[in-house]
Amino acid sequence: MYPIRPILLHYGIEVDDDGRAHTPCRCTFHGDHTPSATVWWERQYFHCFACDAKGGAALSIRAVTNIP
């Protein structure tokens, strides 16, 4: 499984792996101003509760680059 953190950072989603099981972050898929997304490190998975964007590393690349 490919680590999701480098992918999210590359596309402007700032996340800190501070040792917790999950970390809140802002979602760049809908112009978020407050943290509405969460990254689960053990599963290498993210989910935005505002716009419902979710997935792992490959799905996050597809979402950001608009690849079907």
Disulfide bonds with the S-S distance in Angstrom:
none
